[in-house]
Amino acid sequence: MANNALLDRAFVACSHPIRRGILERLAGGEMTVGEATGDFGVSKPAISKHLKLLEEAGAITRVVDGRKHRLQLREQPLDDAYAWMTGQRELWERKLDTVEEYLREQRESKHLQQPQEQGHENRQPKESR
Amino acid sequence: MSNATDTAEAVMTGETSLRIERSFEASPEEVFDAWTSPEVLKRWWAVHPDGSTPAAEVDLRPGGRYRLSMEGPDGERHTVQGEYSEIDRPHRLLYSWQWELDAGGLGPISMVAVEFRADRADGSRTTVVLEHTGLPDADSRDRHAQGWSACLEIFGTRGFTSQTV
């Protein structure tokens, strides 16, 4: 929960096709800014904005080497996002377990409340083996 | 390692973030009522056995809100809230899902759709299909069709499989 702000930024990083495109390219390895951002058909300021969001999310890092800026992928924030998804899934699985348990209890208490003529066998102790 | 791949595939389904199915030996009405019962919600939300008794407020009507809250033994709060936008007992539920942040305010909105399908004519079996669609924030709601789950999928094929958790 403490990392919510970071996660939000990871989700923002993933929420635009150009940003995803950049990440996809960088998944192949380190690249110069030009290589990673060329041919998207958008302006330089737009590219800068996308790079800034990706950097803020911690999805990429910029390595300055003389006049060249190279970009690298950092997987951690996206793994966090994945962990969040997995956690959310576990939460739902637990809800399904809870519903199952509750329905079983409801069924059992209904059986107990049933009148005698419904048969005594329902109430025989199952433990007697 | 192969487990991680399986999980990733199970979790990501196109534009949908998460999809889970389970069948119950009960009628759609019974399952629907259990799903929305404050009793069930409280039990579900008891994340820490040593935490406080969870609170569940449920206003089950279109536009009504729910809020589930509990405090762990460390004093950390786990609170989620949302609004019911569709209530069609015993067939379908649609509601939003938002965590309350530690720093105050709310996290990103996501949507939860739950379908209750009768598997048998006599109503003795019901399948719940839950789809939780994650949205990063309100601004990118309109871009949701190309949302972050697709992005995560890209990394699912590479980053996650190479990691042993």
Interface residues (C-beta under 8 A of the other chain):
Chain A: M1 A2 N4 A5 D8 A10 F11 V12 A13 C14 S15 H16 P17 R19 R20 L23 E24 A27 E75 L78 D79 A81 Y82 M85 T86 Q88 R89 W92 E93 R94 K95 L96 T98 V99 E100 E101 Y102 L103 Q106 R107
Chain B: T7 A8 V11 S17 L18 I20 R22 F24 E25 A26 E30 V31 A34 W35 S37 E39 V40 R43 W44 E76 H78 W99 L101 D102 A103 G107 P108 V128 L130 H132 G134 P136 D137 S140 R143 Q146 G147 W148 A150 C151 L152 I154 F155 G156 R158 G159 F160 Q163
